[in-house]
Amino acid sequence: MSKDSIKIRMPALGGQGAVTAAHIAATAADTEGYYAVSNPFFGAEKRMAPSESYTRIGTVPIYDRGEVIYPDIIMVYHPQVITMGKSYTMPFYSGIKENGLVLINSDHELVTDSDRKFLESKNVKVLTRDFTKFAVEIAGTELATNMAMLGALFGALGTVGKSAIEEGIKDRFLKKYVASGGTASLDSVIEKKFKKKLDLIQSNLDTASAAYDLTADWAKEVGLAPLLDPVAQ
């Protein structure tokens, strides 16, 4: 049964753009007509250091901005979150709600048999895919991994469309956005890889779109139940 609000936890490593992805996810959901908020949690702002970002989306007003302890969705941005425990929340699926979803960016399966048994007992669907490969093949850089993860999220949800994702990406990169030191530096690196911001936006959108389609098809194949109520028309 779908819910009037969901909580998303994004464990990642510094430099992967999870903060940016969380922001765009909230903006895209808002564009679609949902209430949405995002916030980060991290220690040292440096590459490969643990970080977490959170997005909350709902058909009802959202007032909570703290850490997501009991997520409906967990998005693991890097294998080392699992293999080396580079996360503020361990095990990586801690607190996952029943009928939830876990998306893992990896080129091979990382979930152990015991972990899978636990997740299956809660009817949690797990998708492991190399989303960085999407980024490299489509956008030409692994720095677009966050866009692939973003597309995968909304492809699984099925309630936020590609046009809303596009608006979220445009809002992030065309408007003046005040970012923290680490995020601002990453934005600068990403933008220098493209001649124009429009090229950057299109590459990010293409990456998100490809991951969206893949995950939407997968969700149908495995019978993933709707997690979030649609917006009332």
JOVEN-V152606 format. One record per residue. N is the residue number from 1. RES is the residue in three letters. PHI is phi as a letter, one per 20 degrees, with the letter a starting at -180 (* if undefined). BURIAL is I if it has 16 or more other C-alpha atoms within 10 Angstrom, else O. Layout:
n:res:phi:burial
N:RES:PHI:BURIAL
N:RES:PHI:BURIAL
//
This chain:
n:res:phi:burial
1:MET:*:O
2:SER:f:O
3:LYS:d:O
4:ASP:e:O
5:SER:b:I
6:ILE:c:I
7:LYS:c:I
8:ILE:c:I
9:ARG:d:I
10:MET:c:I
11:PRO:f:I
12:ALA:b:I
13:LEU:d:I
14:GLY:g:I
15:GLY:n:I
16:GLN:e:I
17:GLY:m:I
18:ALA:f:I
19:VAL:f:I
20:THR:f:I
21:ALA:f:I
22:ALA:f:I
23:HIS:f:I
24:ILE:f:I
25:ALA:g:I
26:ALA:f:I
27:THR:f:I
28:ALA:f:I
29:ALA:f:I
30:ASP:f:I
31:THR:f:I
32:GLU:f:I
33:GLY:o:I
34:TYR:e:I
35:TYR:e:I
36:ALA:b:I
37:VAL:b:I
38:SER:c:I
39:ASN:b:I
40:PRO:d:I
41:PHE:b:O
42:PHE:b:I
43:GLY:e:O
44:ALA:f:O
45:GLU:e:I
46:LYS:b:O
47:ARG:f:O
48:MET:m:O
49:ALA:e:O
50:PRO:f:I
51:SER:b:I
52:GLU:c:I
53:SER:c:I
54:TYR:c:I
55:THR:c:I
56:ARG:d:I
57:ILE:c:I
58:GLY:a:I
59:THR:e:I
60:VAL:c:O
61:PRO:g:O
62:ILE:d:O
63:TYR:d:O
64:ASP:e:O
65:ARG:c:O
66:GLY:e:O
67:GLU:f:I
68:VAL:e:I
69:ILE:e:O
70:TYR:c:I
71:PRO:e:I
72:ASP:e:I
73:ILE:c:I
74:ILE:c:I
75:MET:d:I
76:VAL:e:I
77:TYR:e:I
78:HIS:b:I
79:PRO:g:I
80:GLN:f:I
81:VAL:g:I
82:ILE:e:I
83:THR:f:O
84:MET:d:O
85:GLY:m:O
86:LYS:f:I
87:SER:b:I
88:TYR:e:I
89:THR:c:I
90:MET:c:O
91:PRO:f:O
92:PHE:g:I
93:TYR:e:I
94:SER:g:O
95:GLY:n:O
96:ILE:g:I
97:LYS:e:I
98:GLU:f:O
99:ASN:m:I
100:GLY:e:I
101:LEU:b:I
102:VAL:c:I
103:LEU:d:I
104:ILE:c:I
105:ASN:e:I
106:SER:a:I
107:ASP:e:O
108:HIS:b:O
109:GLU:f:O
110:LEU:d:I
111:VAL:f:I
112:THR:f:O
113:ASP:f:O
114:SER:f:O
115:ASP:f:O
116:ARG:f:O
117:LYS:f:O
118:PHE:f:O
119:LEU:f:I
120:GLU:f:O
121:SER:f:O
122:LYS:d:O
123:ASN:l:O
124:VAL:e:I
125:LYS:e:I
126:VAL:c:I
127:LEU:d:I
128:THR:d:I
129:ARG:b:I
130:ASP:e:I
131:PHE:f:I
132:THR:f:I
133:LYS:f:I
134:PHE:g:I
135:ALA:f:I
136:VAL:f:O
137:GLU:f:O
138:ILE:e:I
139:ALA:e:I
140:GLY:n:O
141:THR:b:I
142:GLU:f:I
143:LEU:f:I
144:ALA:e:I
145:THR:g:I
146:ASN:f:I
147:MET:f:I
148:ALA:f:I
149:MET:f:I
150:LEU:f:I
151:GLY:f:I
152:ALA:f:I
153:LEU:g:I
154:PHE:f:I
155:GLY:f:I
156:ALA:f:I
157:LEU:f:I
158:GLY:m:I
159:THR:d:I
160:VAL:c:I
161:GLY:e:I
162:LYS:f:I
163:SER:f:O
164:ALA:f:I
165:ILE:f:I
166:GLU:g:I
167:GLU:f:I
168:GLY:f:I
169:ILE:f:I
170:LYS:f:I
171:ASP:f:I
172:ARG:f:I
173:PHE:d:I
174:LEU:d:O
175:LYS:e:O
176:LYS:f:O
177:TYR:c:O
178:VAL:e:O
179:ALA:d:O
180:SER:f:O
181:GLY:g:O
182:GLY:f:O
183:THR:f:I
184:ALA:f:O
185:SER:f:O
186:LEU:f:I
187:ASP:g:I
188:SER:f:O
189:VAL:f:O
190:ILE:f:I
191:GLU:f:O
192:LYS:f:O
193:LYS:e:O
194:PHE:c:O
195:LYS:f:O
196:LYS:c:O
197:LYS:f:I
198:LEU:f:O
199:ASP:f:O
200:LEU:f:I
201:ILE:f:I
202:GLN:f:O
203:SER:f:I
204:ASN:f:I
205:LEU:f:I
206:ASP:f:I
207:THR:f:I
208:ALA:f:I
209:SER:f:I
210:ALA:f:I
211:ALA:f:I
212:TYR:g:I
213:ASP:f:I
214:LEU:f:O
215:THR:f:I
216:ALA:f:I
217:ASP:f:O
218:TRP:f:I
219:ALA:g:I
220:LYS:f:O
221:GLU:f:O
222:VAL:e:O
223:GLY:m:O
224:LEU:f:I
225:ALA:f:I
226:PRO:g:I
227:LEU:e:I
228:LEU:c:I
229:ASP:f:I
230:PRO:f:I
231:VAL:f:I
232:ALA:f:O
233:GLN:e:O
//
